[in-house]
Amino acid sequence: MIKVYEIHRYLNDQFQYVVAQTHKYTEEKVHRDVKRMNEMLSADLRESGVRYVFAIEDMATSNKKTPTKYLHQQNKNPWAR
């Protein structure tokens, strides 16, 4: 089973695109990258609802490019009021 870790860009709760995809780095490293990317967003982007989300693609069970398991932080926009 090969796990591919992805970083997705969301606008509010709507998926926009896959920013990065890797199987070479650990899950923890990709989580740290997502956290760092979210911290680097400008206040304007955060207020408009832009955020980055960690996702896992299990290549052994899927031939499609859509992630089978998402690990969102409670699946909510952290900047929503």
N, C-alpha and C positions, 0 to 999 in steps of 0.2 A: 504494500500500500504506500503510495507516494502522496504526501501532503504538500500542497502548494499554498503558501501564505500570500495573501493579497491585501493591498491597501485600496479601499474604495473611496471615492469622493461623493459626498451627498450634499444636496441643497435642500434644507429642511429634512423631510423624511423621504425624499425622492432620490433614488440612485442616479448618478450622472455617468461615471465611467470608472474603469480600473486604472489607478495611478501607477501601481507597481505590482509585480508578481515574482515570487522567488521560491525555490525549494532548497537553496544553498544555505540560507541563514536560519537560525533558530527562531522558534515561535516568540521567545522572550525578546530577541533583538527587534523583530518586526513590531511587536507591541510597543517597545520603547520608541521606535521610529514614528509610529502613529501618534503617540503621545506628544513627541517633540514637534511633529508637523502641526498638530492642533494648537500647541502653545505658540507657534510662530505665526499663526494667522493674525492678520490685523484686526483691530476692533470692528472696523467696517464690515469685513468678511464674516466675522463671527455673528454680528448683528443681522446680517442678511441670511444667516442659516447655513453657511458653508462649514463642513466638518469632514474629517477623515475617519474611516472605520476599518478595523481589522476583520478579515474574513479568511476562512479556510476552505480550500477546494480539495476534495478527496478524489484523486485521479484514478484510483482503482475501481470506484463505483460509478464514475461519471465520465461520459464522453463529451459532454457539453461544457460551455464556458461559464455557466452560472454557478456560483458557490452553493454548496450543499449545507454548510453550517456557518452561521454568522455568530460572532462573539461581540455583539454590540454592548456598549456600556448601558445596560438596561434598555437598549433599543430606543433611546430618546435623545433628542438634541440637547446637549448640556447647556446651551446658551438660550434656550427657549424660556420665555417668562411665563 
